[in-house]
Amino acid sequence: MHAPLDEAAVRERAESYFDGVSPCHDFEHVRRVVATAKRLADETERGVHARPRDVDRDVLVAAGWLHDVGRAKESRGEIECHAEWGASEARTILRELGRTDDAFLDAVAHCVHAHRFSNDVEPDSLEAELLSDADNLDATGAVGVARVFAYAGEYGNTLYDPDLPPSEDDTDAGETSFNHFHKKILHLEDRMHTAAGAALARDRHAYVESFLDRFEREASGED
């Protein structure tokens, strides 16, 4: 038998990695992701949206707190991929906290490595799917809207350009905040892995669509 996860200790260690990180990916983002992951796990285990499935809560919660420990290093240009580095660092942290069982460490590391939107590592466990969904859900809905514009303010990006509609913007991420919603945020609903994630994504997606409709009408002087 392995000792249960000391969630408070994992959270405390994780928080120490976030000095100077952008508000788009700060520790409050991590807290939201963990809360959402727990909600999705509850609904998955109860079979709210599909047949019930068991979730390894220790794996999911540990990975949730640790999934972005590499963000600061990536922002400083010290590493290329915070998810890949974070997977290795998660192993180190958990070993130092007394969890040395390889199966557990492998499972957490995979969740951390596979959570990133833009990498090519597909989640191959339920816990990795739940974490990926929770992380992507934080980029949509009202919080997602706030994060897009926080990013724009941080980097001086244009919010909206009526002369550059999304259909004529050939960049991957979008030249403007408005276009970024169309290039990325509105596609998150299709990236959900779990039934619980998909249900929540539909609601948040609808909010973003409504917001963008209102935003465009106001920006063009119609409202």
N, C-alpha and C positions, 0 to 999 in steps of 0.2 A: 504494500500500500504506500502511495505517495502522499505527502502532506498536502492539504488543500492550498489553493493559491492564496497568498497574502496580497489581496488586491490593493490595499492601502500602500503597501511597500512598493508594489510595481508602479502605481500611480505617482508616488513621490519621486521615484527614480526617473520616470519618464519626464516629469515636469522640469527636471533639472537640465534638460536638453533644449529648452525653448527660449533662452535669453536672446532678445533682439530679432525674433522671427516675425515676419509679416503678419498682420492681423488676419490675413486670408488663410493662414496655416498655423496659427498660434495654438497655445494649449487649450484655449476655449473651443477651438475647432475639435481637438481631440476629445474633450469632454462631451461635446454634442455627438460625435461619432460613437462613442461608447454607449451613451444613453440610447441612441437610435438602434445600435446593434443589439442591445438588451431587449428593446421593444420587439424587434424583428425575431429574436430568438424566442421570446414569449409566445408570439403569434404562431411561429413555426411549430413549437412544441405542442401548442393547444390545437393545431390544425384549423386555424381560423380561415385560411384561404386555400388550403390544400390538405392532403393527408398529413397527420402528425409525424414529425421527425424529431429524433433526439439530437440535442445540441450539446457539445462539450463546452460548458460555460467557462471553465478555466482557460481553455485554449482561446476562445473568442475574446474574453475579457482581457487576458494578457496581451493578445495581439492588438486589441483596440487601443489600449493605453500606449503601446510601443510602436504603433504603425508609422508614426511620423518623426521618430527620434533623429532621423537623418536630415530633416528639412533645413536646419540651420547650416549644416555643413554644405549641403547642396547650394543654398543661397549664397554662401561665401565662395563657391567655386572649388571647394576642397574635394568634392566627390561628384561623380556624374549622375548617379541614381540613388536617391535617398531610400527607395524601397529595397534595393539590393543590399546597400550598406546597412540599412536598418534591420534586415533579417539576420545578418551576422551579429550586429550589436545586441539584438534582442536575446540571442542565445547567451551572450556574455552576461547581460544583466540578470537573466533568470538563473543562470548558474550561480552567480554571486549571491542571489537571494535564496539559494538552496534547492532549486529545481534542476536536478541533474539527469532526469530520465530522458533518454534520447528521443523516444516517440513523442513526448510532449514538446520538447524543444524543436523537433523537426516540424511538427504541426503548426506551432506558433510562427516559426520562421517562414514557412510557406505562406501563411496568411499575410504576413507583413510584406513579403516579396510580391505577392499577387494582387495587392490592393490597388496599385497605381493605375489610374485611368489610361495613361499613355504608354505603358510598357506591354511586352508581348507574353507575359506570364499569365496563363489562365488559371483561375482558382479551381482546384481539383478536390476540394473538401467542402462540406456544408459550412463549416466555420469560415473558410476563406470566402465563400460566396456571400455570406452574411456581412462580413466586414467590408467587402468590396461594395456591396449595395449600400451599406450605411455611409461609407465615405462618399459615394457618388450622390446620395440623397442630400448630403450637406451642401452640395453645389447647386441644388435646385430649390424651388420654393422661395419663400420670403428671405430665408437666410442666404440662399444662392444669389438672389438679386443683390442683397447687401454686399456680398463678397465680390461680385463682379465690379461694382462701383467703388468699393474700397481699393481694389486692385488698380482701377483707372486713376484714382486720386494719387495712389502711391507712385505710379509710373508716368503720370501725366498724359494718359491716353484720352483721345477724343471720345465723348459719350455717344454722339450720333452725327452722322453726315448724310443729309438727304441726297447728296450727289453720288453717294457710294452705297447703294442698296446691297443687301447680302448676296443677291444673285450675281452681282458684278464684282464682288470681293473675292479675289483668287488666293487669299492667304488661308492657311490652315486654321488659325485661331480667330481671325476676324480683325480688321484694322480698327474697328470701333467697338465700344462696349455693346452697342445694340447688335452689331454683326456677330459678336462673340456668342451671344445668346443663340443665334441661329446656327452658328458653326458647331457649337459644342453643347450648350446647356439644354437645348430642346431635344437633343439626341440621347440624353441620359436615361430617359424612360425606357428606351429600347435596350439598354445595357444591364438591366436588372437580371439577376440570376435566380432569385427566389420569388415565390408567390407573394410573400409578405412584403418584400421590397417593391415588387411591381405594383401592388395595391397602393402603397404610400406614394410611389413615384407618380402614379396617375393623378392623384390629388395635387401634388406639388407642381407637376407639369401644367395642369390647368390654371393654376395661379400665375405661373410665369407667362403663359399665353395671354391671359387677361391683362397682366401688367404691361406686356409689350404692346398690345393693342392700344391701351390707354396712353402709354408713353409716346408712341408714334403719332397719335392724333394730337397730343399736346405739343409735341415738337414741331409739327407742321402747322400749328395754329388753328386746328379744327376744334379743339376743346379748350 
